[in-house]
Amino acid sequence: MAFAVPAMTALKAAAPIISMGATVLGAATQATGAVAQGNTQQAAYNFNADINERNAKVAEQQAEQLVRREEEKIVDFQKDFRKFSDSQSQAFRYNGWIASEGTPLKVALASAQEAEEEIATRRYNAKVSAGQLEENATQERMQADLNRMYGKSASRAGKIDAGRSLLGAAADVARIRMFA
Amino acid sequence: MRVPTYQSQTELTGSVPGQRFTVSANPGALSQTAKAFSGLGAQIQKEGTDFYNRLLSEQRDTELKQAQMDYKEELGSLKLASLSASPSVITGDGPKGFEALAAKLQTKINNGLTDSVVQKRFKLAAADATTNAYITVKQQARSRQIDAAAATKLRYAETLEKQAVYGNATERNEALNELYGPVNEKTGLRDGVSFYKRMAGGGLITQSAALQYEQKSRQTIDRYDIEAEIISADDTQSTVTAQRLINRLKDPNQFTGLDPLTRLAYQQKAVNLQQAIESKQLTDSEARERNSAADGTRARKTRESILGASILDAQAALVHNQTASSGNQKAVNLVTTNTVNQALRDGKIGLEFAKYANDIITRQDAPADVPAVVTGFTDEIIEATTDKQLEDIRKKVLKSGGRNGTVTLNTQESLLRFLEQQQSGTTEALDYKFYSRQLNEQTAKVDSNGFMNLLSMDNDQVERHLDAKLTFYKLTNAPANPMAPEAAFNQIVRQFKASQQLKVPFLFSHPTIGRLLGYKNDQSREQFLSNLTNEKIIAAGQKISSDDSISQIEKSFENETMGLLKDEFEKFQVEQQNK
């Protein structure tokens, strides 16, 4: 037991250093953790942003596809209408009428007018739908931008937290040194 | 006929190959590990910080408390030392001032501290302790200053009290004015602001102390005054003064500073004094009367001495004229019994002396001195201690003469002279007293208390003793050529031893005569008496008559001894014949 007293004395002398070391280690760990947390969150946000951008591209493709499909339908409609118009002229002529004058002409012009309006409407509707999809794409891109900003912010927050931890530890030690 | 045309059947699809992903990463969930890691760090930091905080607090607290204890201990010593320092020095700004000493002490302890925070805290605490201690020190110093000032003032008040007591009327009035304020004309009392109240006003003493001091001061002055009156009454032995003091003490408006008990005690003292004075006056009166009586006695004794001397002178002249030639006759102033009796009637002499004088005139003498009576008188005279005792002995001596008396006229006269001599207390008288006592021890049985015990002695011993005492008295008091007490003592002791040796009931002869009788030292009665002859006795008698070296008184003793020796010789011869 003769070594107990010197050991206790040495332990007593080393206690402040040990406790100070624990404080520094804790602060460093906390800071590292905070940085890692920030980075992880940034990575998650970046991932989300990538998803958003991909979704935007999909929406743009959908818009293009919608317009292309509507134009194709218009072409089909125009084919159908010419068939209709030819049938109409045939009917008139069959009935004896001169198809390119008078009432047959007027009727043919009215039908053509209707067909033109149909095509214009179709195009308009397609454009609106494409526009909606493009809006979605835009929203996704904006969300992607926002997520990247969140990521950067989280990264910065982690660093700031790390700094806060270190600063807090230093402040605590200083306070203790001052006021303990 | 209608011409057949190909119509495509499939419409363009509205779908696109890509799908919108709904998948998303949760940043919070992804950062759990890091968050936990950070939390661990935070906990470690918290624990470390808390531990460090407690540890440091404890260390600092311990160090601070130790420093405070050291400081308070040293400060206590400083406070103690400050009690004996000069108040002005200890409260001053100098290097010996309390603050400077405390600062020095503080610096010393502070320099021993390793932690700067503890140093700062110690400075604060020490400053606090120093301030508190300094307040105490200042209060004590102030108290001591006040005490010193109060002591000075009180000494001055004492001076005023003495001035009031010992000074003349003006000085007394001035002192009383200063002590108790001037006399209030309305009340007749000194009830103004007193010296002590002014002291209290100055903060030197409390109001209650001022009252006590004033009461004590007034009482002191009153006591001085009373004591002075008592001394005055005692000095002058005046009962009037004593009575006046008693009256004043009974008056509550007089000596107003006295408390009732003291007043009562002084009243008793004054009454006692008055009674003592009256008693002394009575005693003095009696003493005067006694002195007057003593004077009368002395005058009577003087007249008796003169008358006695006249009688003896006349008788001596008559004796002288019987043998003197006609041309050498002396004038005789004869004193008759009528003269003596007239003097007695006139009260000029006493009855005892008148008897003695008439005995002389008419020659009424005793047949012989009775040794026991004479030696009794001498012992009484030397042991007497008062005049009255001596006077009583004188009367007894005067009465012991006469025809049927026990003391002869000559011895009476001798005893009267001896009495006067012993009364005078001369060296010879003291020597006589000393050797007389020595002779008692040598010739009689004396007990452990120094008293003679004659009853335990046989007749011969008593007679030898009385003869030795009577001879000692007569040798030392002979009218002509008295022997010194020491010489008489030595001679009588030798003779006494010879008497003892010879077993005779009288004092044996002078050595000179003894040799003529054939006496040798250590000779037994038988040896001496068997060698003695009537011729030797006759030859010795002749020698006594013719030897001028032997005084007259010794000769008379020796002649008497020869008679007794002759009787003893005859008795011895009868005894021898009867054997």
Interface residues (C-beta under 8 A of the other chain):
Chain A: A15 P16 S19 M20 G21 A22 T23 V24 L25 G26 A27 A28 T29 Q30 A31 T32 G33 A34 V35 A36 Q37 G38 N39 T40 Q41 Q42 A43 A44 Y45 F47 N48 I51 R54 N55 K57 V58 A59 Q61 Q62 Q65 L66 R68 R69 E72 K73 D76 N136 E140 Y150 G151 A154 G158 D161 S165 G168 A169 D172 V173 I176 R177 M178 F179 A180
Chain B: E11 L12 T13 G14 S15 V16 P17 G18 Q19 R20 F21 V23 S24 A25 N26 P27 G28 L30 S31 T33 A34 K35 A36 F37 S38 G39 L40 G41 A42 Q43 I44 Q45 K46 E47 G48 T49 F51 Y52 N53 L55 L56 S57 Q59 R60 V117
